């Protein structure tokens, strides 16, 4: 009887039609991956991780710390109540990352390579997770290896992988939450997902939010994904997210107390911000940190066209095979589209959101879709591999010029001031006061510090403190000139003449400080260091009476 059913003309015709669809689509998206060669899978996951780690390790300690990295060191170097005050002043954002860095500094010191090493590791983990997720979704090593490599060869991710901030860790945890969520969604109907997958999902999305508030965009995408396409798993996922919401209440309190004042610098939504976010998402650039290259537009265009083609094919397939049958494409598509739409909506209603930084959360999803599209069976033989080679070459051309480049060069500014102070003692002031932290980092315990007297802020050099967003004016410039015959004024992130209102006020105050000092001292000399957010070093010398 069974043989007659299998070999009957109707069944055979239906099986042939199903086979042709599978061949046209590529991997069998409706099937859960079966037994695989473990060694090959491990190598597929390991190679992108090693590539990402290697790319981040190149000149890891060469680039100068910038203002936000200075804030990391300043906050994470504190102890007890001072540590919590620094975290609270930042609104609770990156709370978990500050605690991690605090422990790293306590164990290994605050050397540049040491404090950036956690980000390097996180970037390597992200590439590995993306490859593992592609294996789980598509059951194809070519797609998995391609997705992992595209994640590794990404200028924005490599930049944050070389940076003492929490963004690389946030991306890794966000990718991990999608890997755990996929394990939950792939559990056969009628079976309860494993406790390990449920715990991994809840912990990774919780940790991601505690590292960066932007991870809330991923949680929203995951919630919408489950409610619309996988309602049979809604109870499990909703339970996890409700627990996460309860555990995030301390963050909510800190954020409400701080408000959005720390985001005064975020520009309004417009063509420049959209262009920067698009370049970041496609790994075609990372403006304004790095200037455009001659191939930036080409890199963005190639990535954009390939992504559009992959999304078009994915949408068609999702319509043909709703629900579990197209899970492999629903996951990365929702990961890419939903947070992007939510971020744009927030910008349209006036909420301050830095699109370029939020866009890095979506780079793994883009890598998954691109990898699937590049290996689609409908492409002519070799076309996908050729497109992949062109895309990687264009990305490398964006990445190479970034190595060792310091858009905000506090190391050079500190060296310049200290070299000039050896023979000419002086006072030093910072506007805003944030600049004191990275300058103090490079000053260290140099003997020259005795000839450099801090006046704004006036705390002694031995006190390593975070001076977060303090745009304090100078008091009584004439009295300062009488006390200090020579004065260094070191400024960065002074505000913007055409920026948001608060940024404009800071810039006007900055111009007022310059005017008052010129009246007291005369015209200064000026030397900038960096180009994206240059450190301006003014040297004032009191007029001889």
C-alpha positions as CSV (number, residue, x, y, z in Angstrom):
1,X,0.0,0.0,0.0
2,X,2.8,2.5,1.0
3,X,4.7,1.7,-2.2
4,X,1.5,2.3,-4.3
5,X,1.0,5.7,-2.6
6,X,4.7,6.8,-3.2
7,X,4.7,5.7,-6.8
8,X,1.2,6.9,-7.8
9,X,1.2,9.5,-10.6
10,X,-0.5,12.2,-8.5
11,X,1.9,11.8,-5.6
12,X,4.9,11.6,-7.9
13,X,3.8,14.8,-9.7
14,X,3.3,16.7,-6.5
15,X,6.7,15.5,-5.2
16,X,8.4,16.7,-8.4
17,X,6.7,20.1,-8.1
18,X,7.9,20.4,-4.5
19,X,11.4,19.4,-5.5
20,X,11.5,22.0,-8.2
21,X,10.5,24.7,-5.7
22,X,13.2,23.6,-3.3
23,X,15.8,23.7,-6.1
24,X,14.7,27.2,-7.1
25,X,14.7,28.5,-3.6
26,X,18.0,26.8,-2.5
27,X,18.1,25.5,1.0
28,X,15.0,23.8,2.3
29,X,13.8,26.6,4.5
30,X,10.9,24.6,6.0
31,X,13.1,21.9,7.3
32,X,15.2,21.9,10.4
33,X,18.8,21.0,9.8
34,X,19.5,17.3,10.2
35,X,22.7,15.6,11.4
36,X,25.8,17.4,10.1
37,X,29.6,16.9,10.2
38,X,30.5,18.6,13.4
39,X,34.1,19.4,12.5
40,X,33.1,21.2,9.3
41,X,30.4,23.2,11.1
42,X,32.9,24.2,13.8
43,X,35.4,25.3,11.2
44,X,32.7,27.3,9.4
45,X,32.0,29.2,12.6
46,X,35.6,29.5,13.7
47,X,37.0,31.0,10.5
48,X,34.9,34.2,10.5
49,X,35.6,34.6,14.2
50,X,39.4,34.4,13.6
51,X,39.1,36.8,10.6
52,X,37.1,39.4,12.7
53,X,39.6,39.1,15.6
54,X,42.5,39.5,13.2
55,X,41.0,42.6,11.6
56,X,40.4,44.2,14.9
57,X,43.8,43.3,16.3
58,X,45.6,45.3,13.5
59,X,46.9,48.5,15.2
60,X,44.5,48.0,18.1
61,X,46.4,50.4,20.3
62,X,47.5,52.9,17.7
63,X,44.4,55.0,17.4
64,X,44.1,57.7,20.1
65,X,41.4,57.5,22.7
66,X,38.5,59.8,22.0
67,X,36.1,61.6,24.3
68,X,33.7,58.8,24.8
69,X,36.5,56.3,25.5
70,X,37.9,58.8,28.0
71,X,34.5,58.7,29.7
72,X,34.7,54.9,29.8
73,X,38.0,55.1,31.6
74,X,37.0,57.9,33.8
75,X,33.8,56.1,35.0
76,X,35.1,52.6,35.1
77,X,38.2,53.7,37.1
78,X,36.0,54.8,40.0
79,X,35.1,52.8,43.1
80,X,32.0,52.5,45.3
81,X,29.6,55.4,45.2
82,X,31.8,57.4,42.7
83,X,31.4,54.5,40.2
84,X,27.6,54.5,40.6
85,X,27.4,58.3,40.4
86,X,29.3,58.2,37.1
87,X,27.0,55.5,35.7
88,X,23.9,57.4,36.9
89,X,25.2,60.6,35.3
90,X,25.2,58.7,32.0
91,X,21.6,57.7,32.5
92,X,22.3,54.0,33.0
93,X,23.3,53.5,29.4
94,X,26.1,50.9,29.1
95,X,25.8,50.1,32.8
96,X,26.9,46.5,32.3
97,X,29.7,47.5,30.1
98,X,31.1,50.0,32.7
99,X,31.0,47.3,35.3
100,X,32.8,44.9,33.0
101,X,35.5,47.5,32.2
102,X,35.8,48.3,35.9
103,X,36.7,44.7,36.6
104,X,39.1,44.6,33.6
105,X,40.9,47.7,34.8
106,X,41.1,46.3,38.4
107,X,42.7,43.0,37.1
108,X,44.8,44.2,34.2
109,X,45.2,48.0,34.3
110,X,43.9,50.6,31.9
111,X,46.3,50.2,29.0
112,X,44.8,51.1,25.6
113,X,45.0,47.5,24.3
114,X,43.6,46.1,27.5
115,X,40.5,48.3,27.7
116,X,39.8,47.7,24.0
117,X,40.3,43.9,24.1
118,X,36.7,43.1,25.3
119,X,35.4,44.8,22.2
120,X,37.7,42.8,20.0
121,X,36.5,39.6,21.6
122,X,32.9,40.7,21.2
123,X,33.3,41.5,17.5
124,X,34.9,38.0,16.9
125,X,31.9,36.4,18.8
126,X,29.5,38.3,16.6
127,X,31.0,36.9,13.5
128,X,30.9,33.4,15.0
129,X,27.2,33.8,16.1
130,X,26.2,35.0,12.6
131,X,27.8,32.0,11.0
132,X,26.2,29.7,13.6
133,X,22.8,31.3,13.0
134,X,23.1,30.9,9.3
135,X,23.9,27.2,9.7
136,X,20.8,26.8,11.8
137,X,18.6,28.8,9.5
138,X,19.8,27.6,6.1
139,X,21.7,24.4,6.7
140,X,24.3,25.5,4.2
141,X,28.0,26.0,5.0
142,X,28.6,28.3,2.0
143,X,25.9,30.7,3.2
144,X,27.1,30.4,6.8
145,X,30.7,31.1,5.9
146,X,29.7,34.0,3.7
147,X,27.5,35.6,6.3
148,X,30.2,35.3,8.9
149,X,32.9,36.8,6.6
150,X,30.6,39.7,5.6
151,X,30.1,40.4,9.3
152,X,33.8,40.3,10.0
153,X,34.8,42.6,7.1
154,X,32.7,45.6,8.1
155,X,34.3,49.0,8.8
156,X,31.7,50.0,11.4
157,X,32.0,46.7,13.3
158,X,35.8,46.7,13.2
159,X,35.9,50.3,14.4
160,X,33.7,49.5,17.4
161,X,35.8,46.3,17.9
162,X,38.8,48.5,18.4
163,X,37.0,50.9,20.7
164,X,36.6,51.0,24.5
165,X,32.8,51.4,24.3
166,X,30.0,48.9,24.6
167,X,28.7,48.9,21.1
168,X,30.6,45.7,19.9
169,X,29.3,43.9,23.0
170,X,25.8,45.1,22.4
171,X,25.9,43.8,18.8
172,X,27.2,40.4,19.9
173,X,24.5,40.0,22.6
174,X,21.8,41.1,20.1
175,X,23.0,38.5,17.6
176,X,23.1,35.9,20.4
177,X,19.5,36.7,21.3
178,X,18.4,36.0,17.7
179,X,20.3,32.8,17.7
180,X,18.5,31.7,20.9
181,X,15.1,32.9,19.6
182,X,15.6,30.9,16.4
183,X,16.2,27.8,18.5
184,X,12.9,28.5,20.3
185,X,11.0,29.0,17.0
186,X,12.5,25.9,15.3
187,X,11.3,23.6,18.1
188,X,8.8,21.2,16.5
189,X,5.1,22.0,17.1
190,X,3.7,20.4,20.1
191,X,7.1,20.4,21.9
192,X,8.2,22.9,24.5
193,X,11.5,24.7,23.7
194,X,14.5,23.6,25.7
195,X,15.1,25.4,29.0
196,X,18.6,26.3,27.8
197,X,17.3,28.1,24.7
198,X,14.7,30.0,26.8
199,X,17.3,31.0,29.4
200,X,19.8,32.0,26.7
201,X,17.2,34.2,24.9
202,X,16.2,36.0,28.1
203,X,19.7,36.5,29.4
204,X,21.2,37.8,26.1
205,X,18.4,40.3,25.3
206,X,18.5,41.5,28.9
207,X,22.3,41.9,28.9
208,X,22.1,43.6,25.5
209,X,19.8,46.3,26.9
210,X,22.0,46.7,30.0
211,X,24.9,47.4,27.6
212,X,23.1,49.8,25.3
213,X,19.5,51.2,25.2
214,X,19.5,50.8,21.4
215,X,19.0,47.0,21.9
216,X,15.4,47.8,22.7
217,X,14.9,48.0,19.0
218,X,15.8,44.3,18.7
219,X,13.4,43.3,21.5
220,X,10.6,45.2,19.7
221,X,11.4,43.4,16.4
222,X,11.5,40.0,18.2
223,X,8.1,40.7,19.8
224,X,6.5,41.7,16.6
225,X,8.0,38.7,14.8
226,X,6.5,36.2,17.3
227,X,3.1,37.9,17.5
228,X,2.7,38.0,13.7
229,X,4.3,34.8,12.4
230,X,4.9,32.4,15.3
231,X,1.9,32.8,17.7
232,X,2.4,29.3,19.0
233,X,5.6,30.6,20.7
234,X,4.2,33.9,21.8
235,X,3.6,32.7,25.4
236,X,7.2,31.7,25.9
237,X,8.7,34.7,24.2
238,X,6.3,37.1,25.9
239,X,7.2,35.6,29.3
240,X,10.9,36.2,28.7
241,X,10.3,39.8,27.6
242,X,8.0,40.5,30.5
243,X,10.7,39.2,32.9
244,X,13.3,41.4,31.0
245,X,11.0,44.4,31.3
246,X,10.8,43.9,35.1
247,X,14.5,43.5,35.5
248,X,15.1,46.7,33.4
249,X,13.2,48.9,35.9
250,X,16.4,50.2,37.5
251,X,17.5,51.3,34.0
252,X,14.2,53.0,33.5
253,X,14.6,54.9,36.7
254,X,18.1,56.1,35.8
255,X,17.1,57.0,32.3
256,X,14.1,59.0,33.5
257,X,16.2,60.9,36.1
258,X,18.8,61.7,33.5
259,X,16.3,62.4,30.6
260,X,17.6,63.0,27.1
261,X,20.0,65.8,28.1
262,X,23.0,63.7,27.3
263,X,21.7,63.3,23.7
264,X,21.7,67.1,22.9
265,X,24.3,66.5,20.3
266,X,22.2,64.1,18.2
267,X,21.3,65.9,14.9
268,X,17.7,65.9,13.7
269,X,16.6,63.4,11.0
270,X,17.6,64.6,7.6
271,X,19.4,63.7,4.4
272,X,22.9,63.8,6.0
273,X,21.9,61.5,8.9
274,X,20.1,59.1,6.6
275,X,23.1,59.0,4.4
276,X,25.5,58.3,7.3
277,X,23.2,55.5,8.6
278,X,22.9,53.9,5.1
279,X,26.7,53.9,4.7
280,X,27.1,52.4,8.1
281,X,24.5,49.7,7.5
282,X,26.1,48.7,4.2
283,X,29.6,48.9,5.7
284,X,30.5,51.4,2.9
285,X,31.8,54.0,5.4
286,X,31.5,55.3,8.8
287,X,31.0,59.1,8.7
288,X,31.9,61.4,10.3
289,X,34.6,59.3,11.9
290,X,36.3,58.6,8.6
291,X,36.2,60.6,5.3
292,X,34.7,59.1,2.2
293,X,37.0,57.3,-0.1
294,X,36.9,57.2,-3.9
295,X,35.0,53.8,-3.7
296,X,32.6,54.6,-0.9
297,X,29.6,55.3,-3.2
298,X,30.4,52.2,-5.2
299,X,30.5,50.1,-2.0
300,X,27.2,51.5,-0.9
301,X,25.6,51.0,-4.3
302,X,26.7,47.4,-4.7
303,X,25.6,46.5,-1.2
304,X,22.3,48.3,-1.7
305,X,21.5,46.6,-5.0
306,X,22.4,43.2,-3.7
307,X,20.3,43.8,-0.5
308,X,17.3,45.0,-2.5
309,X,17.4,41.9,-4.7
310,X,17.7,39.6,-1.7
311,X,14.8,41.3,0.1
312,X,12.7,41.1,-3.0
313,X,13.3,37.4,-3.4
314,X,12.8,36.9,0.3
315,X,9.5,38.7,0.4
316,X,8.2,36.6,-2.5
317,X,9.2,33.4,-0.8
318,X,7.7,34.4,2.5
319,X,4.4,35.1,0.7
320,X,4.5,31.6,-0.9
321,X,5.4,29.8,2.3
322,X,4.1,31.6,5.4
323,X,5.0,30.7,8.9
324,X,7.6,28.0,9.7
325,X,8.2,27.2,6.1
326,X,10.1,30.5,5.6
327,X,11.4,31.0,9.1
328,X,14.9,31.2,7.7
329,X,14.1,34.4,5.9
330,X,11.5,35.9,8.3
331,X,14.1,36.1,11.1
332,X,16.8,38.2,9.3
333,X,14.2,40.2,7.4
334,X,12.3,41.3,10.5
335,X,15.7,41.9,12.3
336,X,16.6,44.3,9.5
337,X,13.3,46.0,8.7
338,X,11.5,46.5,12.0
339,X,14.3,48.2,14.0
340,X,15.0,50.4,11.0
341,X,11.4,51.5,10.7
342,X,11.1,52.1,14.5
343,X,14.3,54.2,14.5
344,X,13.1,56.3,11.6
345,X,9.7,56.8,13.3
346,X,11.4,57.9,16.5
347,X,13.5,60.4,14.5
348,X,10.4,61.7,12.8
349,X,8.6,62.5,16.0
350,X,11.7,64.3,17.4
351,X,13.2,61.6,19.7
352,X,17.0,61.9,19.7
353,X,18.4,58.7,18.2
354,X,21.8,58.4,16.6
355,X,21.0,56.4,13.5
356,X,24.5,55.5,12.6
357,X,25.1,53.8,15.9
358,X,21.7,52.1,15.9
359,X,22.4,50.8,12.4
360,X,25.3,48.6,13.6
361,X,22.7,46.3,15.3
362,X,21.3,45.5,11.8
363,X,24.6,44.7,10.0
364,X,24.4,40.9,11.0
365,X,20.9,40.7,9.5
366,X,22.1,42.3,6.3
367,X,25.0,39.8,6.2
368,X,22.5,36.9,6.5
369,X,20.3,38.2,3.7
370,X,23.2,39.0,1.4
371,X,24.8,35.6,2.0
372,X,21.5,33.8,1.1
373,X,21.0,36.0,-2.0
374,X,24.6,35.5,-3.2
375,X,24.2,31.7,-3.1
376,X,20.7,31.6,-4.6
377,X,20.4,28.8,-7.2
378,X,18.7,31.1,-9.7
379,X,21.9,33.1,-10.1
380,X,24.2,32.0,-13.0
381,X,27.1,29.8,-12.1
382,X,29.9,31.9,-10.6
383,X,27.8,35.1,-10.5
384,X,27.3,35.0,-6.7
385,X,30.9,34.3,-6.0
386,X,32.0,37.1,-8.3
387,X,29.6,39.6,-6.6
388,X,30.9,38.4,-3.2
389,X,34.5,39.1,-4.3
390,X,33.7,42.6,-5.6
391,X,31.7,43.4,-2.4
392,X,34.6,42.2,-0.1
393,X,37.1,44.1,-2.1
394,X,35.1,47.3,-1.8
395,X,34.7,46.8,1.9
396,X,38.5,46.3,2.3
397,X,39.1,49.5,0.5
398,X,37.0,51.3,3.1
399,X,38.6,49.5,6.0
400,X,42.3,49.8,5.2
401,X,42.5,53.7,5.4
402,X,40.9,53.6,8.8
403,X,43.7,51.8,10.6
404,X,45.8,54.0,12.9
405,X,43.7,57.0,12.0
406,X,42.6,59.1,15.0
407,X,39.6,61.3,14.1
408,X,40.0,62.8,17.6
409,X,43.6,62.8,18.5
410,X,44.0,63.4,22.2
411,X,47.3,61.5,22.4
412,X,49.0,64.0,20.0
413,X,47.4,67.0,21.7
414,X,48.7,65.8,25.1
415,X,52.2,65.2,23.7
416,X,52.2,68.6,22.1
417,X,51.2,70.5,25.3
418,X,53.5,68.5,27.5
419,X,56.5,69.1,25.2
420,X,55.9,72.8,25.2
421,X,55.4,72.9,29.0
422,X,58.8,71.5,29.8
423,X,60.4,74.8,29.2
424,X,57.4,77.0,29.7
425,X,55.1,76.3,32.7
426,X,51.5,77.2,32.1
427,X,47.9,76.7,33.2
428,X,45.4,74.6,31.3
429,X,41.6,74.8,30.9
430,X,39.2,72.5,29.1
431,X,36.0,73.2,27.2
432,X,33.9,71.2,27.8
433,X,35.4,69.7,30.9
434,X,35.0,66.2,29.4
435,X,38.3,66.7,27.6
436,X,40.1,66.6,30.9
437,X,39.6,62.8,31.1
438,X,41.4,61.6,27.9
439,X,44.0,64.3,28.4
440,X,44.6,63.0,31.9
441,X,44.8,59.5,30.6
442,X,47.8,60.4,28.4
443,X,49.2,62.7,31.0
444,X,49.5,59.8,33.5
445,X,52.2,60.4,36.1
446,X,54.5,62.4,33.9
447,X,57.0,64.6,35.7
448,X,55.9,67.5,33.4
449,X,52.6,67.6,35.2
450,X,54.1,69.8,37.9
451,X,54.6,72.6,35.3
452,X,51.0,72.3,34.1
453,X,48.4,73.7,36.5
454,X,44.7,72.8,35.9
455,X,42.3,75.6,36.3
456,X,39.1,74.3,34.6
457,X,38.5,71.9,36.2
458,X,40.9,72.7,39.0
459,X,41.1,69.2,40.5
460,X,44.7,68.0,40.9
461,X,46.1,65.6,38.3
462,X,46.2,62.7,40.8
463,X,42.4,62.6,40.8
464,X,41.0,60.5,37.8
465,X,37.4,61.6,37.5
466,X,34.7,61.5,34.8
467,X,33.8,65.0,33.7
468,X,30.7,64.1,31.7
469,X,29.2,66.9,29.5
470,X,30.2,69.8,31.7
471,X,30.2,73.0,29.5
472,X,31.3,75.3,32.3
473,X,32.3,78.9,31.5
474,X,35.5,80.6,32.7
475,X,35.1,82.7,35.8
476,X,36.9,86.1,35.9
477,X,39.3,85.8,32.9
478,X,41.2,88.9,34.0
479,X,42.0,87.4,37.4
480,X,43.0,84.2,35.6
481,X,45.3,86.1,33.3
482,X,47.0,87.7,36.3
483,X,47.5,84.3,37.9
484,X,48.6,82.5,34.8
485,X,50.9,84.3,32.3
486,X,50.4,81.4,29.9
487,X,47.3,79.4,29.4
488,X,46.4,76.4,27.3
489,X,42.7,76.2,26.3
490,X,41.9,72.7,25.0
491,X,38.5,72.2,23.3
492,X,36.6,69.5,21.5
493,X,32.9,68.8,20.8
494,X,32.4,72.5,21.5
495,X,28.9,72.5,20.1
496,X,27.5,73.2,16.6
497,X,26.5,76.5,15.1
498,X,23.8,74.8,13.1
499,X,23.1,71.8,15.4
500,X,20.3,71.1,17.9
501,X,19.3,74.0,20.2
502,X,21.3,72.8,23.2
503,X,24.3,72.3,21.0
504,X,24.0,75.8,19.6
505,X,23.9,77.2,23.1
506,X,27.1,75.4,24.0
507,X,28.8,76.7,20.8
508,X,27.8,80.3,21.6
509,X,29.2,79.9,25.1
510,X,32.4,78.5,23.6
511,X,32.7,81.6,21.4
512,X,32.1,83.7,24.5
513,X,35.0,82.0,26.3
514,X,37.3,82.6,23.4
515,X,36.3,86.3,23.3
516,X,36.9,86.8,27.0
517,X,40.3,85.1,26.9
518,X,41.3,87.2,23.9
519,X,40.4,90.4,25.7
520,X,42.5,89.3,28.7
521,X,45.5,87.7,26.9
522,X,45.4,88.8,23.2
523,X,45.1,86.6,20.2
524,X,46.1,83.0,20.7
525,X,47.9,80.5,18.5
526,X,45.9,77.5,17.5
527,X,46.8,73.9,16.6
528,X,44.2,71.3,15.7
529,X,44.6,67.5,16.2
530,X,42.4,65.2,14.2
531,X,39.7,65.9,11.6
532,X,36.3,64.4,12.4
533,X,36.1,66.0,15.9
534,X,39.4,67.8,16.1
535,X,41.0,68.7,19.4
536,X,41.7,72.4,19.3
537,X,44.7,73.5,21.3
538,X,44.8,77.3,22.0
539,X,47.9,78.9,23.5
540,X,47.3,82.2,25.2
541,X,50.2,84.4,26.4
542,X,49.5,87.5,28.6
543,X,50.4,90.8,27.1
544,X,53.4,92.6,28.5
545,X,52.5,95.7,30.3
